[in-house]
């Protein structure tokens, strides 16, 4: 049976809060059906209920811990079993922990790698074959400004986000000539209840580059649909990006070390 747009869904991970929640809202505003994935107990069902009341879109939800070994496969299986055709895959779920590398724990390091890298990679791999059959499809990877430079006191987090950047750029070349476009977006600080403490302790530079989740989501969707592949949201963050591209690397590294020294 030929698939119609009624079957198309935007799959958004980490959809119960922050950028993921706001991307879901942006999609719903554009009459896109939603397949929302988030941790059990994260308020996903309540959020989905609010969306159903406000927007005439179909919404499917799955509460699952994406760090579990079989979780990406279970997300894909759920989509197949429920006739969910994913034409937008937003790999948003991610986690970061501050502190010197030697002071982190094995569990925290493992969680960052499993969620930020493994889950996003496997979801992309699993949904890619079906997405290639569609007229147009998008893979939106929520990276970070931290992907653009080594980041003392956030070294593992920054490294996982750099992976997403390089992964996105590489598969874009592999997918050249197809209907799929992969996009990475690189916000600096994003305000949330969890992040407010660190933002207040950060340097002035870090504070003025902080954006609201709804701003990041709006910029991400607008630029993705306009055909962009690399997005740095926010005027201040863009300025840092261009400045960092011309300064000597050791100067950039020393500067970002000062910027994030109080976030441990």
Secondary structure, DSSP 8 states (H G I E B T S, - for coil): ----GGGEEEEEESTTSHHHHHHHHHHHHTT-EEEEEE-TTSSHHHHHHHHHHHS---EEEEE--TTSTTHHHHHHHHHHHTT-EEEEEEE-------S-GGGS-HHHHHHHIIIIIIIHHHHHHHHHHHHTTSSSEEEEEE--GGGGS--TTSHHHHHHHHHHHHHHHHHHHHTTTSSEEEEEE--S-EE-TTTHHHHHHS-HHHHHT-EEHHHHHHHHHHHHHTT-SEE--SHHHHHHHHHHHHS-HHHHHHHHHHHTGGG-
